[in-house]
């Protein structure tokens, strides 16, 4: 086994088409179907309520996001146990997060627009 590195120049963000206004780069897969990734959300972007069948850990690198009934600014960290309903996540500014998810993505609720 050897160490692996992913320099900033090699981290290419891809749009998440399921959530317009978001993009991500997966840094590694620590467990099957899990990920450690960087996520960017443009101001006003909302990720709907959802659950993950695995524990998830999030660090706010930059910006402000509303989630869990509170505003989380740069430097905030939160954890969500598997099966816990979370969200919506609303980007109050352009934001960047680092997320560690220890399993599959899970299911997202759909909302109807008028």
N, C-alpha and C positions, 0 to 999 in steps of 0.2 A: 504494500500500500504506500502511496505517496501523497503529499499535500497537493491540492489543486488550487489554482488561482484564477480569478476572472477580473481583469483590470477594467476600470471604468470605460475605457475606449472599446472594450469588447461587449459591453452590456447594451444591447440594442432593444429598445422598447417596441412592443407590438400592440396595436389597438386590440382592446377586448370588445369585439363587435356586439356581444350581448349587453354591454353597458356603455352606450355612447358617452364620450368624454373621459374614458379611462384607457390607460395603457399600462403594460407591465413587462417586466423581464424576470424570468425565473433564474435564480442564481444556482439552485441545486434542488435535488429531490432527496431529502433526508430519509424518508421512508416511502414505500410504494404508494403512489397517488398523492403524496404530500408535496409541499414546496416551501422553500424559503425564497421570497420574491420581493421585488420593489414594485409598488403600485403608485401610479400618478392619477390624480383625478382633477379635472378642470373645475373651476369655481361653478357652483350650481348643479354639479353632477350628483345624482342620488342613486345609490345601490339599494335595492329594495330589501325588506326583511327576509331573513334566511336562517338556516341552521347548517352546521357542518357536523358530520358524523365523527369528527376528531377534534381534539383541543386545538385552539388557535391563539397565537400571541402576536400583538401588533405594537409597533413603535412609530410614533409620528415624527418623521424626519423634518418636515417643514409644512407650514400652513396651519389651518384650523379646520377641524371636522366636527360635526355634530353627530353623536352616536350615544346610545345607552342613556339618553335623557340628559346629556351634558355636552359641553363644548370641550374638545381636546385640542390643545395647542402643541406646537413643536416641543418635543421632549417628553410628552405623555406616553405612557405604556399601559396597555390593557391586555387582559387574558380572558378568554371565553371558553368554558368547558364544553366538551362535545355535547351535541343535542340541545344546546341552549339557543333559543330564538334571539337573534340580534338584528340590529338595524331598525329603520333605514340608516344608512351612512350618508350624510349630506356634506359635501365639500363647501365650506363657507368661503374659502379662498382656494387658489390652486394649492394642491397638497401633494406630498409624497409620503408613503408609508413603507415600512419594511414589515412583512408578515411572515410568520412561521406557522404553517398548518401541518399538523402531524397525521394527515390522512386525506381522504377524498374531499372534493369541493363541496358537495351537498346540493340542496335544492333551494331555489329562490322563488319567492312569491311573485306573482304577476299582478299588476295593478291596472285597472281599466282607466283610460283617460276619456274625458268628456268630448 
